[in-house]
Amino acid sequence: MGFEQAWLSYRMNVEAGEWKGISKIYADSRNPIMKNAVSELQKAFREMMGIEPVLCSDSREVKADTGSICFKLDRERKAEGYHIYEEDGNVVIAASSECGWLYGVFELIRQMQMESSIKGMNIEREPVMPLRMLNHWDNMDGSIERGYSGNSFFFDKDEILVEERIVTYARLLASVGINGTVINNVNVKDAATWLITDRYFEKLSQLSEIFADYGIKLFLSLNYAAPVELGELDSADPLSEEVRAWWKERMKLVFTQIPNLGGFLIKADSEGRPGPFTYGRTHADGANMLAEAAEPYGGLIIWRCFVYNCKQDWRDYKTDRARSGYDNFIELDGTFRDNVILQIKNGPMDFQVREPVHPLFGALKATNQMLEVQIAQEYTGQQRHVCYLIPMFKEILSFHTYAAEVNDTVEDIVSGKTFKQTKCGMAAVANTGNDENWTGHDLAAANLYGFGRLAFDPSVTAEELAGEWIIRTFGKDKEVRETLLFILMNSWRAYEMYNAPLGIGWMVNPSYHYGPSVDGYEYDRWGTYHRADHIGIGVDRSHHGTGYAGLYREPNASMYDNPESCPDELLLFFHHMPYDHRLRSGKTVIQHIYDTHFEGVELVDEMVKRFEGLEGKLPDKAYRRMLERFHHQKEHSREWRDQINSYFYRKSGIADEKGRKIY
């Protein structure tokens, strides 16, 4: 299957002006990363300007001709940072490492695409997040769990694919500063368990080399019970000397055979996956055993905190799935080895359109932490609906945890600023597949682009990221830019409006999580409820209920615990409220439900109307792909509106004040 170049499709730019004066590149391109950096630079000039600067020998210590791009060594700069500046008509990219120069090249290309001026250019950047990762949920049969963009381009029929598409994938990641990728599903089963055996070492080594040449570390998801499932031991007890010895030998073999391997991602003791609980051990016992074995090779063990009992009784009003991550890990703070990182989802449930920030952020003080978000739109339209998620991520990163007097936001914690950690960062569940455009919906690529840029530099606004992605992907036509920017910046709000109201979440069809089903999970084992009756709706997580609100630091705990101070957008997550309770807007809960579901559909209609006006201004194939999905979203948003409104009208018996059609 063919594939496009996404935002690296360097369109001819006839207004390039001073950039056309660049005639030479002075660089030592013998290093593979530098070779790729120079190649990318030449490609950009060739495709955008119709010229190709001549590559000259390395001149970091020699003054180059005017109209040159020069690479300069700056030993004082941090490893992945760079400084781009104009000097006597030349463009200088200063860095202390090849990765810094590579990121500097992609920054320079971005400036070219945005038609910035060379004169007076002075850009200094260094990544805020040490680790900036994608987590792929690809299975080795070629399917993708929660994949909405075709099949895997890493695996097919239990074999590893090493194809040209992988190189373009690496270029895309490096261009936005992503430096790590986990290529297989966290639910490791069947052939994937064998990825740590010689069955797959040769192909994994080839993938690892491709990634290394773009500054990206390869990671693998690991089956905790591998010693047993590979048939070599009858136990995976982390305190067993035999098991510990097995992992030490296995890690030695794997890290030796797969250069540039960064480490492993583990999902254990959750949703049926094996883990240390089987042997009466803790998460720290399990993680530390693996970390000890990986440590001599610089390997990281990334241990997911998505741990809960998925066999909850819906009659039980005290057990709360939202508490599970906190309850499982808070007592283990400070007991994990230094090369263990706990990967924590942005919210306590599961990537809903609106959740509170996970209470572990701010509670853990002596443990390496990563933020996990999902750009695969599992609960936000599955890349059939447009839903630009960067505004959500910005809100999460700016959340004050009150874990310290200063530098207390989630961003501060996962960047290492709060607790002086270096093994931390952000990870996103990937949204790519082998569809021609990589992400199914063309506009979903803005989430991949935005995530990488945001992890590198969280100070950039969601609107700025959307705007530059539009220009880099579709060019600078004013109507295209304004229309797509309107759509992206309103899409999360629109989806939330016609989806589940006021933070309640989960009103989806079980299993495949698409489309409205208000009671789909209400009496299920998964512990995801709305608790609606004829009087009201919401889950009581105050001190009267499950006590979840009290897991936060003050003043957040008191704010969430009291319905009068709890933010409206999270009210039903924390409280069971009567339908006639008045929100800060002055509307009742029930009227808010009615109004937002009608308004969400109206906003989608406006988005579709504006998009239809772009016919002839976008590449025809991309326009047709998007138009088909927009028409689906238009109709599907009505399905959401009508089912949700009808459910609550019938449940409450309270009519819409505006007399609109509710079934």
C-alpha positions in Angstrom: 0.0 0.0 0.0 1.3 3.4 -0.9 1.8 6.2 1.6 2.0 10.0 1.7 4.6 12.2 3.3 2.2 14.1 5.7 3.7 17.4 6.8 7.0 16.4 5.2 5.6 16.7 1.7 7.6 19.8 0.9 5.4 21.8 -1.5 7.0 24.1 -4.1 7.1 27.6 -2.6 7.6 30.2 -5.2 7.7 33.0 -2.6 10.7 31.6 -0.9 12.7 34.8 -1.4 16.0 34.9 0.6 16.0 31.1 1.1 16.8 30.7 -2.5 20.1 32.4 -1.8 21.3 29.3 0.1 23.9 27.6 -2.2 26.1 25.5 0.1 25.8 23.2 3.2 28.9 22.8 5.2 28.7 19.5 7.2 30.5 16.4 8.1 27.9 13.8 7.0 29.7 10.6 7.8 27.7 10.0 10.9 24.4 8.3 10.0 22.3 10.8 11.9 24.1 13.7 10.2 23.8 12.0 6.9 20.0 11.9 7.3 19.9 15.5 8.6 21.8 16.8 5.5 19.7 14.6 3.2 16.5 16.0 4.7 17.8 19.5 4.2 18.7 18.9 0.6 15.3 17.3 0.0 13.5 20.3 1.4 15.4 22.8 -0.7 15.0 20.6 -3.8 11.2 20.2 -3.4 10.3 23.7 -2.0 12.8 25.8 -4.0 13.8 23.8 -7.0 17.4 24.1 -6.0 19.9 21.8 -4.2 22.6 23.4 -2.1 26.1 21.8 -2.7 27.4 19.7 0.2 30.8 20.8 1.2 33.3 19.4 3.7 32.8 20.0 7.4 33.6 23.7 8.3 32.6 24.0 11.9 35.9 25.8 12.5 36.1 27.6 9.2 34.1 30.7 8.1 31.8 29.7 5.3 30.7 31.6 2.2 27.7 33.9 2.5 24.6 32.0 1.6 25.6 28.8 3.4 24.2 26.6 6.1 26.9 25.7 8.6 26.9 23.2 11.5 28.7 24.3 14.6 29.7 22.4 17.7 28.6 24.0 20.9 29.7 21.8 23.8 27.8 23.9 26.3 24.5 23.1 24.9 22.3 20.2 26.2 22.4 17.0 24.2 19.2 17.4 22.2 19.1 21.2 22.1 20.1 23.5 19.3 20.6 27.1 18.4 19.8 28.4 14.9 21.0 31.9 14.1 22.0 34.1 11.1 25.6 35.2 11.0 26.9 37.3 8.1 24.2 36.0 5.7 24.8 32.4 6.7 22.5 30.1 8.8 24.3 28.5 11.7 22.9 25.4 13.4 24.8 25.0 16.7 24.5 21.9 18.9 26.5 19.5 21.1 25.3 16.3 19.5 24.1 14.8 16.2 20.5 14.6 17.6 20.7 18.3 18.3 21.7 19.0 14.8 19.0 16.8 13.4 16.3 18.6 15.4 17.9 21.9 14.4 17.5 20.8 10.7 13.9 20.0 11.1 13.3 23.3 12.9 15.0 25.1 10.0 12.8 23.3 7.5 9.7 24.3 9.6 10.9 27.9 9.4 11.3 27.5 5.6 7.7 26.1 5.3 6.4 29.0 7.4 8.4 31.4 5.2 10.2 33.0 8.1 13.0 35.4 7.4 16.6 34.4 7.6 17.7 37.9 8.5 18.1 38.1 12.2 17.0 34.5 12.8 17.8 33.5 16.4 16.1 30.3 17.7 17.1 28.4 20.8 15.4 25.2 21.8 15.9 22.2 24.0 13.4 19.5 24.8 11.4 20.0 28.0 10.4 16.3 28.3 13.4 13.9 28.5 11.4 11.0 27.0 8.9 11.7 24.2 7.4 8.4 23.1 4.8 6.7 21.0 3.1 3.5 22.3 1.8 1.4 19.4 -0.8 -1.2 20.2 0.1 -3.3 17.1 -0.4 -7.0 17.1 1.9 -9.4 15.2 -0.9 -10.7 13.1 -1.1 -7.2 11.6 -4.1 -6.0 13.5 -4.0 -3.0 15.8 -5.9 -2.9 19.1 -7.8 0.3 19.0 -6.4 1.1 15.6 -8.5 3.2 13.2 -6.0 3.8 10.3 -5.7 0.4 8.7 -3.4 -2.4 9.8 0.1 -2.4 11.3 3.1 -1.3 9.2 5.4 -3.1 11.7 3.9 -6.6 11.6 2.0 -9.0 9.3 1.3 -12.7 9.7 3.6 -12.9 12.8 6.5 -11.4 10.9 8.3 -8.1 11.3 8.2 -5.8 8.3 11.3 -3.7 7.4 10.2 -1.5 4.5 10.7 2.0 3.1 7.6 3.1 5.0 9.5 2.6 8.3 12.1 5.2 7.2 9.4 7.8 6.5 7.8 7.0 9.9 11.1 7.6 11.6 11.5 10.9 9.7 8.0 12.0 10.8 8.8 11.2 14.4 12.1 12.9 14.4 10.7 16.0 12.7 8.5 16.7 15.8 11.1 15.6 18.4 9.8 12.1 19.3 12.8 10.0 20.6 11.3 6.7 21.5 8.7 4.2 20.1 7.2 1.0 21.5 6.2 -1.0 18.4 4.0 -3.8 19.9 0.8 -4.0 21.9 1.0 -3.7 25.7 -1.3 -6.8 25.8 1.6 -9.1 24.8 0.4 -12.5 23.6 1.1 -15.3 21.1 4.0 -14.5 18.8 4.8 -11.2 20.5 6.0 -13.1 23.6 8.8 -14.4 21.3 10.1 -10.9 20.4 12.8 -11.5 23.1 14.1 -14.6 21.4 16.4 -15.2 18.4 13.3 -15.8 16.2 13.0 -12.0 15.7 16.4 -10.5 16.6 17.6 -9.9 13.1 14.6 -7.9 12.0 14.4 -6.0 15.3 18.1 -5.1 14.9 17.3 -3.7 11.5 14.4 -1.6 12.8 16.5 -0.4 15.7 19.2 0.8 13.3 16.7 2.7 11.2 15.3 4.4 14.3 18.8 5.1 15.7 19.7 7.0 12.6 16.9 9.4 13.4 17.7 9.7 17.1 14.9 7.3 18.2 15.2 4.5 20.7 13.3 1.2 20.0 11.2 -0.1 22.9 9.3 -3.4 23.2 6.2 -4.3 25.2 7.1 -7.3 27.4 5.1 -10.3 28.6 5.7 -10.5 32.3 5.1 -14.3 32.2 7.6 -14.9 29.4 9.7 -17.4 31.3 6.6 -19.6 31.7 5.0 -18.9 28.3 8.2 -19.6 26.5 8.3 -23.0 28.2 11.6 -22.4 30.0 10.4 -22.1 33.7 7.3 -23.0 35.6 7.3 -19.7 37.6 7.6 -16.0 37.0 7.9 -15.1 40.7 10.0 -12.0 40.9 11.6 -13.0 44.2 12.7 -16.4 42.9 16.5 -16.6 42.3 15.9 -18.9 39.3 13.5 -16.4 37.7 15.9 -13.5 38.4 18.8 -15.4 36.9 16.6 -16.2 33.8 15.8 -12.5 33.2 19.5 -11.5 33.7 20.6 -13.9 31.0 17.6 -12.9 28.8 18.3 -9.2 29.1 22.0 -9.8 28.3 21.0 -11.6 25.1 18.4 -9.2 24.0 20.4 -6.0 24.6 23.4 -7.6 22.9 21.4 -8.6 19.8 19.3 -5.5 19.5 21.6 -2.4 19.6 19.8 0.9 20.5 17.1 -1.0 22.5 15.8 1.5 25.0 14.0 -1.0 27.3 10.5 -2.4 27.9 7.0 -1.3 28.5 5.0 -3.6 30.8 1.3 -4.0 31.5 0.9 -6.4 34.5 -1.9 -7.5 36.7 -4.6 -5.7 34.8 -7.3 -6.8 32.4 -6.1 -10.4 32.5 -2.4 -9.8 32.0 0.0 -11.7 34.1 2.0 -10.0 36.8 3.6 -10.3 40.3 0.2 -10.5 42.0 0.1 -14.2 40.9 2.9 -14.8 43.4 1.7 -12.5 46.2 4.3 -9.9 45.2 4.0 -6.2 44.6 4.4 -4.1 41.4 7.7 -2.9 42.8 8.9 -6.5 43.2 8.1 -7.2 39.6 9.4 -4.0 38.1 12.6 -4.0 40.1 13.5 -7.6 39.1 13.3 -6.5 35.4 15.1 -3.2 36.1 18.0 -4.9 37.8 18.4 -7.2 34.8 18.2 -4.3 32.3 20.3 -1.8 34.2 23.8 -2.9 33.0 22.7 -2.0 29.4 21.1 1.3 30.3 17.7 -0.2 29.8 14.5 1.3 31.2 11.5 -0.5 32.6 8.3 1.5 32.0 5.6 0.0 34.2 2.0 1.1 33.5 -0.2 2.2 36.3 -3.4 1.2 34.5 -4.2 -1.5 37.1 -7.7 -2.3 38.3 -10.1 -5.2 39.0 -12.2 -5.6 35.9 -14.7 -7.9 37.6 -16.5 -5.3 39.7 -20.1 -5.9 40.9 -22.4 -3.1 39.7 -24.3 -3.4 42.9 -21.3 -2.3 44.9 -21.3 1.5 45.4 -18.1 1.7 47.4 -15.6 0.0 45.1 -14.4 2.6 42.6 -12.3 1.8 39.6 -11.1 5.5 39.6 -9.3 4.8 42.9 -7.5 1.7 41.7 -4.3 3.2 40.2 -3.8 5.4 43.2 -4.5 2.6 45.7 -2.2 0.2 43.9 0.8 2.4 43.7 0.8 5.2 46.4 2.3 2.9 49.1 5.1 1.9 46.8 6.4 5.4 46.3 10.2 5.4 46.7 10.6 1.7 46.4 11.3 1.4 42.7 14.8 1.3 41.2 16.1 4.3 39.4 15.6 2.8 35.9 11.9 2.2 36.5 9.3 4.7 35.3 5.7 4.5 36.2 3.5 5.4 33.2 0.3 7.0 34.4 -2.7 7.8 32.2 -3.9 11.4 32.1 -7.0 10.5 34.0 -8.1 7.8 36.5 -10.4 5.9 34.1 -9.6 5.4 30.4 -9.1 8.3 28.0 -12.6 9.7 28.2 -13.4 13.0 26.5 -13.3 14.6 29.9 -11.7 13.3 33.1 -10.0 14.8 36.1 -6.2 14.6 36.2 -4.9 11.4 37.7 -4.3 11.8 41.5 -1.0 10.0 41.4 0.4 13.1 39.8 1.4 15.1 42.8 1.0 12.2 45.2 4.1 10.3 44.1 7.2 12.2 45.1 10.1 9.7 45.0 9.2 7.8 41.8 10.0 8.4 38.1 6.8 9.3 36.3 5.5 9.6 32.7 2.3 10.9 31.4 0.3 8.7 29.1 -2.2 10.2 26.7 -4.1 8.7 23.8 -4.0 10.2 20.3 -5.7 7.1 19.0 -9.3 8.4 19.4 -10.7 5.3 21.1 -13.4 7.2 23.0 -13.3 10.4 20.9 -14.6 9.4 17.5 -12.1 6.7 16.4 -10.7 9.0 13.7 -14.0 9.0 11.9 -14.9 12.1 13.8 -12.4 15.0 13.9 -11.3 15.6 17.5 -8.2 17.7 17.9 -6.9 16.7 21.4 -4.0 19.1 21.9 -6.2 21.6 23.8 -7.1 18.7 26.3 -3.4 17.9 26.7 -2.6 21.5 27.4 -5.2 21.6 30.2 -3.7 18.4 31.7 -0.2 19.7 31.6 -1.1 23.0 33.2 -3.1 21.4 36.1 -1.7 22.4 39.5 -1.2 19.4 41.8 0.0 21.5 44.8 2.8 19.0 45.3 5.2 21.8 45.8 5.1 25.6 46.4 6.4 26.2 42.9 6.7 24.1 39.8 3.8 21.9 40.8 2.0 21.4 37.5 1.7 18.0 35.7 4.1 19.4 33.1 6.6 20.3 35.9 6.4 16.8 37.3 6.8 14.8 34.1 9.5 17.0 32.8 11.5 16.4 36.0 11.4 19.9 37.2 9.4 19.3 40.4 11.3 16.3 41.9 14.6 16.7 39.9 14.2 13.6 37.9 15.8 12.8 34.5 13.8 9.6 33.7 10.4 11.0 32.9 8.4 12.4 30.0 5.3 11.9 27.9 3.9 8.9 25.9 1.0 8.8 23.5 -0.9 5.7 22.3 -0.3 6.0 18.6 -2.9 6.7 15.9 -1.0 5.5 12.9 -1.6 2.5 10.6 -0.9 1.5 7.0 -3.6 3.8 5.5 -2.2 5.9 2.7 -2.5 9.1 4.9 -1.2 7.3 8.0 -4.1 8.3 10.4 -7.4 7.4 8.6 -8.9 10.9 9.0 -6.4 13.4 7.4 -7.1 15.8 10.2 -6.1 13.2 12.9 -2.5 13.7 11.8 -2.7 17.0 13.7 -2.8 15.0 17.0 0.3 13.1 16.1 2.1 16.2 15.0 0.9 18.2 18.0 1.8 15.6 20.5 5.4 15.5 19.4 5.8 19.2 19.3 4.1 19.6 22.7 6.3 17.1 24.4 9.3 18.9 23.0 8.0 22.4 23.9 4.9 22.5 26.0 4.8 26.4 25.9 3.5 26.3 22.3 -0.3 26.9 22.2 -2.7 24.4 20.7 -3.8 27.0 18.1 -0.2 27.7 17.1 0.4 23.9 16.6 -2.7 23.5 14.6 -1.9 26.5 12.4 1.6 25.4 11.6 0.5 21.8 10.9 -2.1 23.1 8.5 0.5 25.2 6.6 3.1 22.4 6.6 0.5 19.9 5.3 -1.7 21.9 3.0 0.1 25.1 2.2 -0.6 28.8 3.1 -4.0 29.5 1.3 -5.8 31.8 3.7 -9.2 30.2 3.4 -7.8 26.7 3.9 -5.9 27.8 6.9 -8.8 29.7 8.6 -11.3 26.9 7.8 -9.3 24.0 9.1 -8.1 26.0 12.1 -11.8 26.7 13.0 -12.6 23.0 12.6 -9.7 21.8 14.7 -10.0 24.3 17.5 -13.8 23.6 17.9 -13.7 19.8 17.4 -13.0 18.7 21.0 -15.6 21.0 22.3 -18.1 19.8 19.7 -17.4 16.1 20.5 -17.8 16.7 24.2 -21.1 18.5 23.6 -22.8 15.6 21.8 -21.0 12.9 23.8 -21.3 12.2 27.6 -22.1 15.3 29.7 -20.3 17.0 32.6 -17.5 14.5 33.0 -19.6 11.3 33.3 -18.2 9.4 30.3 -18.6 5.8 29.1 -21.9 6.1 27.3 -20.6 3.9 24.5 -21.2 0.5 23.0 -19.2 -2.1 25.0 -16.1 -3.7 23.5 -15.6 -1.5 20.4 -16.4 1.8 22.2 -18.0 3.5 19.2 -21.4 5.1 19.1 -24.0 5.9 21.9 -25.2 3.3 24.3 -26.1 5.0 27.5 -26.5 1.8 29.6 -23.9 -0.2 27.6 -21.6 -0.5 30.6 -24.0 0.3 33.4 -24.5 -3.2 34.6 -21.2 -4.6 33.3 -18.2 -5.9 35.2 -15.9 -3.1 34.1 -16.8 -0.6 36.8 -17.8 2.3 34.6 -21.1 3.8 35.6 -23.3 6.8 35.4 -25.7 5.7 38.1 -28.6 7.6 36.5 -32.1 7.2 38.0 -35.3 9.2 37.8 -34.0 11.7 40.3 -30.5 12.4 39.1 -27.2 11.3 37.6 -23.6 10.9 38.5 -21.2 8.9 40.7 -20.7 10.0 44.3 -17.0 10.2 44.7 -17.1 12.6 47.6 -16.4 11.7 51.2 -20.0 10.5 51.4 -19.4 8.1 48.5 -16.2 6.3 47.4 -13.9 9.0 48.9 -12.0 9.4 45.6 -12.1 13.2 45.8 -10.0 13.1 48.9 -7.0 11.5 47.0 -6.0 14.9 45.7 -3.9 17.4 47.6 -5.6 20.5 49.0 -7.2 22.7 47.8 -8.1 20.3 45.0 -9.6 17.7 47.4 -12.0 20.2 49.0 -12.9 21.7 45.6 -13.8 18.4 44.1 -15.5 17.1 47.2 -18.1 19.9 47.4 -20.6 20.1 44.5 -20.8 23.9 45.0 -17.1 24.3 44.2 -16.6 21.4 41.8 -16.0 22.5 38.2 -19.2 22.0 36.2 -17.4 20.1 33.5 -16.5 17.4 36.1 -19.5 17.6 38.3 -21.1 14.3 37.5 -17.7 12.5 37.7 -17.6 13.5 41.4 -21.2 13.8 42.4 -24.7 12.3 41.9 -26.8 15.4 41.3 -30.5 16.0 40.8 -31.6 16.8 37.3 -32.9 20.2 38.5 -29.6 21.2 40.1 -28.5 24.6 38.7 -25.0 24.9 37.3 -22.9 28.0 37.3 -24.3 28.8 33.9 -27.7 29.1 35.5 -29.0 26.0 33.6 -30.2 22.9 35.2 -28.3 19.7 34.7 -31.0 18.3 32.5 -31.3 21.5 30.4 -27.5 21.5 30.0 -27.7 18.0 28.6 -30.4 18.9 26.1 -28.8 22.2 25.1 -25.2 20.9 24.6 -26.4 17.9 22.6 -28.3 20.2 20.2 -25.5 22.8 20.1 -22.9 20.1 19.4 -24.7 19.0 16.3 -25.1 22.6 15.2 -21.4 23.1 15.6 -20.6 20.0 13.5 -23.0 21.3 10.8 -21.1 24.5 10.7 -17.8 22.7 10.5 -19.0 20.5 7.6 -20.5 23.6 5.8 -17.2 25.4 6.0 -15.2 22.4 4.9 -17.3 21.9 1.9 -16.3 25.3 0.7 -12.7 24.1 0.4 -13.4 21.9 -2.7 -10.7 22.7 -5.3 -8.4 24.2 -2.7 -7.2 20.9 -1.2 -5.7 17.9 -2.9 -8.7 16.1 -4.4 -7.9 12.7 -2.8 -7.5 14.2 0.6 -10.7 16.4 0.2 -12.8 13.4 -0.8 -11.5 11.3 2.1 -12.2 14.0 4.6 -15.6 14.9 3.1 -16.8 11.3 3.5 -15.8 11.3 7.2 -17.4 14.7 7.8 -20.7 13.5 6.4 -20.5 10.5 8.6 -19.8 12.7 11.6 -22.7 14.9 10.8 -25.1 12.0 10.8 -23.5 10.2 13.7 -23.6 13.3 15.9 -27.4 13.3 15.5 -27.5 9.7 16.6 -25.6 10.7 19.8 -27.9 13.7 20.3 -31.1 11.8 19.9 -30.2 8.8 21.9 -28.7 10.8 24.9 -31.5 13.3 25.0 -34.2 10.7 24.6 -32.7 8.6 27.4 -32.7 11.4 29.9 -36.1 12.8 28.9 -37.6 9.4 29.5 -35.6 8.9 32.7 -36.3 12.3 34.2 -39.7 13.1 32.7 -38.5 16.7 32.4 -39.3 18.4 29.1 -36.8 20.5 27.1 -37.5 24.2 27.9 -37.1 25.1 24.3 -39.6 22.6 23.0 -37.2 20.8 20.5 -37.9 17.4 19.2 -36.8 14.7 21.7 -38.0 11.2 21.0 
